[in-house]
Amino acid sequence: QVQLVESGGGLVQAGGSLRLSCTASGRTFSSYVMGWFRQTPGKEREFVGGISWSGRGTNYADSVKGRFTISRDNAKNMVYLQMNSLKPEDTAVYYCAAGSNPLGVPLTSTAGYNYWGQGTQVTVSS
């Protein structure tokens, strides 16, 4: 198993940037695909971005494509979400997730991930 802890959330003005970090514990970190999801109270948790075992393969939700970048550093057991050109509609709790897909392909649904962090709040003011 793996334990995940997010950090880096906060309050930012529209058009600004934030970088979220996810710190993982466990010696098999590099065996997991990683994803970022976000959720607003009362709404379903939605996919933001995912990254493969190696970090060479990524995918993104259409709503963040071109603005957000996911990356990972397996040596440091960390995953990052760089968020640029932030909009008020990006306001949500952001979650880091790990999935044990044996093919190493990041999936876009919550069902594709086994482990979740506690979340970090991102608030974008207009």
N, C-alpha and C positions, 0 to 999 in steps of 0.2 A: 504494500500500500504506500501511498504518498500523502503527506500533509501539505496544505497550501495556505499561504498567508499573503494577502494583497496589501499594498501600501501605495502612497502617492496621490490619493484622491484629495479633493479640496474644492475651493471656490475660485472660479476663473471667469474673466469677462469674455463675452462672445468675441470670436476671432483669435483668442489666445490659445495656448498650448499647455498640455499636461503630459507627464509620462508616468504611467502606472507600472508598478513592479510586482511580481509574484515570486515569492521565495518558497521553494519546495524542499522538503526533507525526505530522504530516502535515497538509497544508493542506486536505484534503478530509474532515476529521473529521465535519463536519455531514452528510455524505452517507451515513453508515453508521448502521444500527440498532445498538444496543449491548445487550449482555446480561451478566448475571452467572451463573456456574455454580459448582458446588462438587463436590469429590471427596474421598472417603475412600480410603486405600490399599486396593487389591483390589476396589474397587467402581467402577461406571460413573460418569462425570461427569454430574451432574444439573442441570437448569435451575433457577435460582432466580428470576430476574426479567429482563425486557427492556423496552426503551424505544425509541420511534420516533425518526425524524429530528428532529422538532420538540420532542420531549419531552412532547407532549400525550397520547400513547398509551402505556400501560404494561400489562404483564401479569405475573403472579406464579404460582409454584408454590403449590399448595394448602397445603403444609406451612409456608409462610412468610407467607401472605396475612394481612394485618392486623397483622403484626409488622415486616416489612421494607418499605422504600420506596426505589425507584430514581429517580434524577434525573440530569440532565445540564446542563452549562453549555458550550455550543458555543463561546462566545467565549474560554473558558479551555481548551478541548480536554480537558475532564474529565467523568467519569461517577462517580456516587457510589452507594453502597449503605448506607443507614441501617438498622441492625439493632437492634431493640429487643426487650425481653422474651426475651433469648437463652436457649436451652435446651442441655443437653449434647449432644443430637442434632444441633445446628447445627455442632458441631465438624467442621472440614474445611479443606482448602485451597480458597480462593476464587479464581476466575479471571474476569478481565474479557475480553470477547470483542467483536469487531466483525464485522458482516455487511453485505454489499453487496446486500441485497434492494432491487431497484429500486422496489418499492411502499412502502418505508419502514416495513414492518410487522415488529415483533420476533418472531422464531420461537422455538420452545421446544426444538428439538433442536440438538445440536452441529453437525449438518450444515448448519445455516443460518448459520453463522459462519465467516468466512475467516481471521481473525487472532485470536491469543490472547496474553495476558500470561503471565508466569512463575508467577503465583499468590502468594497471601499466606495464611499460616496463621492460622486462627481457632480458638482453644481455649476452650471454655466449661466451667468447673469446676462440680461439683455441691455 
